[in-house]
Amino acid sequence: MPLAAEPAVAALPLMEQFYTIQGEGYNTGRAAYFLRLGGCDVGCVWCDVKESWDAAAHPRVAIADMVAAVVQHPGRNVVITGGEPLMHDLTDLTAALHAAGCQNWIETSGAYPLSGAWDWICVSPKKFKAPLPDVLRQAHELKIIVFNQSDFKWAEEHAAQVGGHTRLYLQPEWSRAAQMTPLIVDYVKKNPRWQVSLQTHKYLDIP
């Protein structure tokens, strides 16, 4: 269940916020403001933001202040990520962002129930805590991180659980990109319902 029990959530633990270019998945190349929330118990061994895991380590920032920071920039796409953002009730945050004219995009493992109102839902399941079937069915984008060759079978198992509208992506884990990218390219050529996703922001050195 979400960590916040109160009916109205006025503040959330915020690890970092920044305006950048979305580097991966369906919305690659689009300007976006990232709100990275603290808190995660999924525990991916290859997570590149392990400092986000402890929610208590990050200051609680008022939703109004987050929205005010977002609208200082011309882009109106907002990525809510983590950590695992769905550990928190995101109803009030997404309502405030929509009221400010923003599009709400989420990046989640799908391990917690969906809260909030979303224009784009990217589910990237992790082996350490299974995604919920209901969240998978609502995903606009299924992004599988490929670390080992066995992950292709794992990807198909999750693809069987999403809706017909869901776009399917295979993305090499960054430290294994040299080994996995050629396998992904070959797999997508043989299974063209999948697409290749790359962390282009890392290749282009976009912060």
N, C-alpha and C positions, 0 to 999 in steps of 0.2 A: 504494500500500500504506500501512497505518497507519504513523505516524511512530515509534511505540514498538515496538522489536524484542524487548524482553525478554518472557518468558512471563507474568510477573505485573506489572501496572501499578499501582504504589502511589500515584502522584501524577500530576496532569494540569495543564497550564497553564490557569489560571482568570482570566479577565478581570474577571468580576463575578458576584455571586450576590445574589438578592433574592426576597422573598416578595411576590406581587402577584396580580392577576387576569389570567388569559389573555384577551387582547384581540381575538383574531382566529381565524378558522377554526371547525372543528367544536366545539372546547371553549371557545368564547367565554363569558366570564362566570364561569368556574370558578376557584376559588383555586388557585394553582400557585406552586411554588418554582422559580425559573429558575437554572440553572447555565450561564453563558455561557463556553465554552471558547475559548482563543486559538488562532489558526492558520486561515488560509484562503488558497487560491490560485485561487479561482473568479473573483474580481475584478469584482464588479458595479459599474458606474459609479455607480449610484444607491444603493449600500449606505449605510445610516445608522449602521453601526458599523464603519467602516473601521479604527478603532483596534484592532479584534480580529484583524486579518489577520496580524500578526507574533506567532507563538507565543512567541518568545524575549522579547518585551516584557512578558510576564505571568508572575507567580510560579507555580511548580509547587506545587499544594496537595494534600495527602494526601487520598485518597479517604475515609478514615475521618473526617477533619475536615469534608469536604463533607457527608457523611451526618449527622454530629452537628449541623451547622448547619440542615440540612433539618428534622430532627425536633424542633427547638425551636418549630416552628409547628404548628398543628393540621391544616393541609392536607397531604395525602399524594400530591398530583400533582406530579411533578417534570419540568420541561421542560429537556432537554439541547439547547442551541443554540450558536451561534457568531457569527462565524466559520463554519467548516465542521467540525462535531463529528466526523464520520466520518473525518477525517484521523488520528484517534486510535483505538486499540483500546479500546472501551467495555465490553468483557466484564466486567471486574472492577467497574467503577463501577455498572453496571446490576444486577449480582448483589448488591452490597452494599445498593443502594437497595431491591431487592425483599425482601431479608432484613429490612430495617427497616420493611416493610409499605407501601412506596411503589409508586405507579403510574409507569411510565417512559414519557414522551412525548419524541419527538425531532422537531426541525425541521432538515431537511437539504436540500441541493440534489440529493442522490442521486448525486453525482459519484464517490463512493468506495464500496467494498464495505461492506455492512451488518455491523456487529459489535454484540454486546450482545443483551439480551433486552428486547423492547419491547411495551408495551400499546397504544401509538398511534404510528404513523409518518406524519408529514406531510412530503411531498416537494414542494418548491417549486423546480422546475428553473430553471436559468439558461442564457442563450444562450452564455455565455463558456466553459462546460465542461459537456458533455452529461451528463445522468443515465444511470446504468447501467440497462439493461433489467431486471435482476433486482431492483433496488431499487424501480423503478417498479411491478413486479408485486406487491410486498409492501406497497405504500403503502395505508394506510387513508384517506388524504386527499391529494388532488392540489390544490395551491394555486398558481394561476397569477397572477403579478403583471402587471397590464395597464398598460403604459406608452404603447403606441401602438395604433392600430386593427389593425395587422397581427398583434398578439398573440392575437387571437381564433383565427386560423388555426393559430398556433403552439400554442395551448391544445388545440385539437382533435387535433393531431398527437400530443400527449402523452397525451391521454385515450384514444386508441386503443391505448395500450401498457399501461394499468393493468388491474387485475382488475375483475370485476363488482361486488365489494364496495366499491370505492373511491368515496368521496364527492368530488365535483368542485366546486371553488370558484374564482371569479374575484374578484380583489381589486385595486382601483386603487392604483397607486404613489402614495404620499402627496403628493408635490409635483405630481402630475397628477390628483388626485382630482376637482377641479372639472370638468375636461374629460372624464375617462374614466368617472366614475360613471354619468352618464346613458346612455352607450353600453353599459355593463355591464348596467344595468337592462333596457334594451331587448333585449339579447342573451339574457339569462336568460328573459325573457318569451317569446321565440321558441324557446328551447332549454332547456326546464325541467328537464333532468337536471342542469344547472349550478345552483349557488347563489351568492349574493352574499356575499363576506366583506369586512368593513371593519375598519380598525384602530381599534376602539372605544376602546381605552385612550388613544389620542391625542385623540379627540373629547372624552373624559371627563376628560382630564388625570390619568390613573392612572399613577403611576410604575412 
